Amino acid sequence: MATLDRPLILLLDSLDQVNTNHRAHNLAWLPHSLPQHVHVIITTLPNAYDILPTLKKLIERRENFFEVVSLGSNLCVDIVKRHLEDRKRSLTDEQLKIVHKTFGTCTIPLYTALVSKEVDRWASYDQPDPIASTCEGIICNLFQRVEAYYGAILVKHFFSYISASKCGLSCAELEDVLSLDDVVLNDVFQHWVPPTRRIPPLLLLRLKDEMSNYIVEREANGVSVIYWYHNKFLQVCKRRYLSNVTFSRYIHTLLAHFYLGTWSGEKPKP
């Protein structure tokens, strides 16, 4: 039970990213009144799905609405420092200069979070290059780094299947659909012939763990699925990979065959 000393605070972040099924953005599910000592904090983009106008109709007190503006460079640097302190880490003076310079152009919350995760990778002896000045730039650099380590083809297809799906894929679905993808299998097994021609589960677990800061597990149709934790990753992935019409058609066609069960059961894939 919520009390004065221990109130219950519910945070519903990025309401604009809620699945549009069942008219969720109409907010009919949102209670008009709350029990004592219970509070709800909701965040949303201001121009998405008329969510903000709908909220203003439901909540008359205008003092309950706050616009999240740029944080300011000093606050962004403090957030990065606190993130590192929580992990018992710190930056050298030269690295700290790079961080200060980074926040000279962009100080929005998402960018600050991405920079925090980026500098968390630095060792004390590193002399890192300047950090990209936009969220898109940091995400593209992340994708490029993961491609270099795990293989461009596997990463490209792994990210594209997640992005092309309606609301995400389960770990089992990702393993199955990648095991149907001859382009991926030919690349993974180019130096050896496996006893069973399926994507190695351990390889997917390692890739999933590598991206653990940027993907989330959520429920969709009663199944736990993997999806991007922020819509900006989806946008970058679509531009980076799925903007190629031929490749996009390939990904969507293979997904369709997977869900239709074209190669399921005893019917082998040619």
C-alpha positions as CSV (number, residue, x, y, z in Angstrom):
1,M,0.0,0.0,0.0
2,A,1.2,3.5,-0.9
3,T,1.8,5.8,2.1
4,L,2.9,9.3,2.8
5,D,6.4,8.0,3.7
6,R,6.5,5.5,0.9
7,P,4.5,6.8,-2.1
8,L,4.0,4.8,-5.2
9,I,5.3,6.5,-8.4
10,L,4.7,4.9,-11.8
11,L,6.8,6.2,-14.7
12,L,5.3,5.6,-18.2
13,D,8.1,6.7,-20.5
14,S,7.7,7.4,-24.3
15,L,3.9,6.9,-24.5
16,D,4.2,7.7,-28.2
17,Q,6.0,4.4,-28.7
18,V,3.1,2.3,-27.3
19,N,1.7,-0.2,-29.8
20,T,-1.2,1.4,-31.7
21,N,-3.3,-1.7,-31.4
22,H,-6.7,-1.3,-29.7
23,R,-6.5,2.5,-30.0
24,A,-4.0,2.7,-27.1
25,H,-3.2,6.3,-27.9
26,N,-6.7,7.4,-27.1
27,L,-5.7,6.8,-23.4
28,A,-9.1,5.4,-22.5
29,W,-7.1,3.0,-20.3
30,L,-5.6,5.8,-18.2
31,P,-7.4,6.3,-14.9
32,H,-8.9,9.7,-14.3
33,S,-8.2,9.6,-10.6
34,L,-5.5,7.9,-8.5
35,P,-5.5,6.5,-4.9
36,Q,-3.9,8.6,-2.3
37,H,-0.1,8.8,-2.4
38,V,0.0,7.2,-5.9
39,H,1.5,9.3,-8.7
40,V,1.9,8.7,-12.4
41,I,4.6,10.4,-14.6
42,I,4.0,10.2,-18.3
43,T,6.4,11.3,-21.1
44,T,5.6,11.7,-24.8
45,L,6.6,13.5,-27.9
46,P,4.5,16.7,-28.2
47,N,3.2,16.0,-31.7
48,A,2.7,12.3,-31.8
49,Y,-0.7,10.7,-32.2
50,D,-2.5,13.7,-30.5
51,I,-1.4,12.2,-27.1
52,L,-0.5,15.6,-25.6
53,P,-3.9,17.2,-26.5
54,T,-5.7,14.2,-25.2
55,L,-3.8,14.4,-21.9
56,K,-4.6,18.0,-21.6
57,K,-8.3,17.2,-21.9
58,L,-8.0,14.5,-19.2
59,I,-5.9,16.6,-16.8
60,E,-7.1,20.1,-16.3
61,R,-4.3,21.4,-14.0
62,R,-1.8,22.9,-16.4
63,E,0.9,23.0,-13.7
64,N,1.1,19.2,-14.0
65,F,2.6,19.6,-17.5
66,F,6.3,20.2,-18.0
67,E,8.3,20.5,-21.2
68,V,11.6,18.6,-21.1
69,V,14.1,21.0,-22.6
70,S,17.8,20.7,-23.4
71,L,19.7,19.9,-20.2
72,G,22.6,22.3,-20.6
73,S,26.2,21.2,-21.0
74,N,27.2,21.4,-17.3
75,L,24.3,19.2,-16.3
76,C,25.1,16.7,-19.1
77,V,28.7,16.4,-17.9
78,D,27.5,15.9,-14.3
79,I,25.2,13.1,-15.5
80,V,28.0,11.3,-17.3
81,K,30.2,11.7,-14.2
82,R,27.5,10.3,-11.9
83,H,27.0,7.4,-14.3
84,L,30.7,6.5,-14.2
85,E,30.8,7.0,-10.4
86,D,28.0,4.5,-10.0
87,R,30.2,2.0,-11.9
88,K,33.3,2.9,-9.8
89,R,34.9,4.5,-12.9
90,S,36.3,7.9,-13.8
91,L,37.8,9.8,-16.8
92,T,41.3,11.2,-17.3
93,D,41.6,15.0,-17.8
94,E,42.0,14.6,-21.6
95,Q,39.0,12.3,-21.8
96,L,37.0,14.8,-19.7
97,K,37.9,17.6,-22.1
98,I,36.4,15.5,-25.0
99,V,33.2,15.0,-23.0
100,H,32.9,18.8,-22.3
101,K,33.5,19.5,-26.0
102,T,30.9,16.9,-26.9
103,F,28.1,18.7,-25.2
104,G,28.8,22.0,-26.9
105,T,26.2,21.2,-29.6
106,C,23.6,18.8,-28.3
107,T,22.3,18.4,-24.7
108,I,19.1,16.5,-25.1
109,P,18.5,13.5,-22.6
110,L,18.9,10.7,-25.2
111,Y,22.2,12.1,-26.5
112,T,23.4,12.4,-22.9
113,A,22.5,8.7,-22.2
114,L,24.2,7.6,-25.4
115,V,27.4,9.5,-24.5
116,S,27.3,8.0,-21.0
117,K,27.3,4.5,-22.5
118,E,30.0,5.5,-25.1
119,V,32.5,6.8,-22.5
120,D,31.8,3.8,-20.3
121,R,33.8,1.7,-22.8
122,W,36.9,3.9,-22.5
123,A,40.0,2.6,-20.6
124,S,42.2,5.0,-18.8
125,Y,45.0,4.6,-21.4
126,D,42.6,5.3,-24.3
127,Q,42.9,8.5,-26.4
128,P,39.5,8.3,-28.0
129,D,38.4,10.2,-31.1
130,P,35.8,13.0,-30.7
131,I,32.3,11.7,-30.1
132,A,29.7,12.1,-32.8
133,S,27.7,15.3,-32.4
134,T,24.2,13.8,-32.9
135,C,22.3,10.8,-31.7
136,E,22.2,9.4,-35.2
137,G,26.0,9.7,-35.4
138,I,26.6,7.8,-32.2
139,I,24.2,5.1,-33.2
140,C,25.8,4.7,-36.6
141,N,29.2,4.4,-35.0
142,L,27.9,1.8,-32.6
143,F,26.4,-0.2,-35.5
144,Q,29.7,0.1,-37.4
145,R,31.7,-1.1,-34.3
146,V,29.4,-4.1,-33.8
147,E,29.6,-5.0,-37.5
148,A,33.4,-5.0,-37.4
149,Y,33.4,-7.4,-34.4
150,Y,30.6,-9.8,-35.2
151,G,30.5,-9.5,-39.0
152,A,28.7,-7.0,-41.1
153,I,26.3,-9.5,-42.7
154,L,25.1,-11.1,-39.4
155,V,24.7,-7.7,-37.7
156,K,22.9,-6.2,-40.6
157,H,20.4,-9.0,-40.9
158,F,20.0,-9.4,-37.1
159,F,19.1,-5.7,-36.7
160,S,17.0,-5.6,-39.8
161,Y,14.7,-8.5,-38.8
162,I,14.1,-6.8,-35.5
163,S,13.3,-3.5,-37.2
164,A,11.2,-5.1,-40.0
165,S,9.0,-7.0,-37.5
166,K,5.8,-5.5,-36.3
167,C,6.6,-5.4,-32.6
168,G,9.8,-7.4,-32.2
169,L,10.9,-11.0,-32.3
170,S,11.5,-13.5,-29.6
171,C,15.0,-15.1,-29.2
172,A,13.7,-18.4,-30.6
173,E,12.1,-16.6,-33.6
174,L,15.4,-14.7,-34.3
175,E,17.3,-18.0,-34.2
176,D,14.9,-19.7,-36.5
177,V,14.6,-16.9,-39.1
178,L,18.4,-16.4,-39.2
179,S,18.7,-20.2,-39.6
180,L,16.6,-19.8,-42.8
181,D,18.8,-17.0,-44.1
182,D,21.3,-18.5,-46.5
183,V,23.2,-15.3,-46.9
184,V,23.9,-15.2,-43.1
185,L,24.6,-18.9,-42.9
186,N,27.0,-18.8,-45.8
187,D,28.9,-16.0,-44.1
188,V,29.0,-17.6,-40.7
189,F,30.0,-21.0,-42.0
190,Q,32.4,-19.9,-44.7
191,H,35.4,-21.6,-43.1
192,W,33.8,-24.8,-41.8
193,V,30.8,-27.1,-42.4
194,P,28.5,-27.6,-39.3
195,P,26.8,-30.9,-38.6
196,T,23.5,-28.9,-38.5
197,R,23.0,-25.9,-40.7
198,R,21.6,-23.5,-38.1
199,I,22.8,-20.3,-36.7
200,P,24.9,-21.0,-33.5
201,P,22.8,-20.0,-30.5
202,L,25.8,-18.8,-28.6
203,L,26.7,-16.3,-31.3
204,L,23.2,-14.7,-31.0
205,L,23.5,-14.6,-27.2
206,R,26.8,-12.8,-27.5
207,L,25.4,-10.3,-30.0
208,K,22.3,-9.8,-27.8
209,D,24.5,-9.2,-24.8
210,E,26.6,-6.8,-26.7
211,M,23.5,-4.7,-27.5
212,S,21.9,-5.1,-24.0
213,N,22.1,-1.4,-23.4
214,Y,20.1,-0.6,-26.5
215,I,17.4,-3.3,-26.8
216,V,14.7,-4.3,-24.4
217,E,12.6,-7.4,-23.8
218,R,8.9,-6.7,-23.7
219,E,5.7,-8.6,-24.1
220,A,3.8,-8.8,-27.4
221,N,0.8,-11.1,-27.9
222,G,1.8,-13.1,-24.8
223,V,5.4,-13.6,-25.9
224,S,8.6,-12.0,-24.7
225,V,10.2,-10.2,-27.7
226,I,13.3,-8.2,-28.3
227,Y,13.0,-4.7,-29.7
228,W,14.8,-1.3,-29.7
229,Y,14.7,0.6,-26.4
230,H,14.3,3.9,-28.3
231,N,12.6,4.7,-31.6
232,K,15.8,6.5,-32.8
233,F,17.5,3.2,-33.2
234,L,14.7,2.0,-35.4
235,Q,15.0,5.1,-37.5
236,V,18.7,4.7,-38.0
237,C,18.4,1.0,-38.7
238,K,15.8,1.6,-41.4
239,R,18.0,4.3,-43.1
240,R,21.2,2.4,-42.8
241,Y,19.9,-1.0,-43.9
242,L,16.3,-1.1,-45.0
243,S,16.4,1.9,-47.2
244,N,17.8,-0.4,-49.9
245,V,14.7,-1.6,-51.7
246,T,16.2,-4.9,-52.8
247,F,17.5,-5.8,-49.3
248,S,14.3,-4.6,-47.6
249,R,12.2,-6.9,-49.9
250,Y,14.6,-9.8,-49.1
251,I,14.2,-9.3,-45.3
252,H,10.4,-8.9,-45.5
253,T,10.0,-11.9,-47.8
254,L,12.0,-14.2,-45.6
255,L,10.0,-13.0,-42.5
256,A,6.8,-13.8,-44.4
257,H,8.0,-17.3,-45.3
258,F,8.9,-17.8,-41.7
259,Y,5.5,-16.8,-40.3
260,L,3.7,-18.7,-43.1
261,G,5.7,-21.9,-42.1
262,T,6.8,-22.3,-45.7
263,W,9.9,-24.4,-44.7
264,S,8.5,-25.8,-41.4
265,G,8.0,-29.5,-40.5
266,E,9.4,-32.0,-42.9
267,K,9.7,-29.6,-45.9
268,P,13.4,-28.7,-46.3
269,K,14.5,-25.3,-47.5
270,P,16.2,-25.7,-50.9
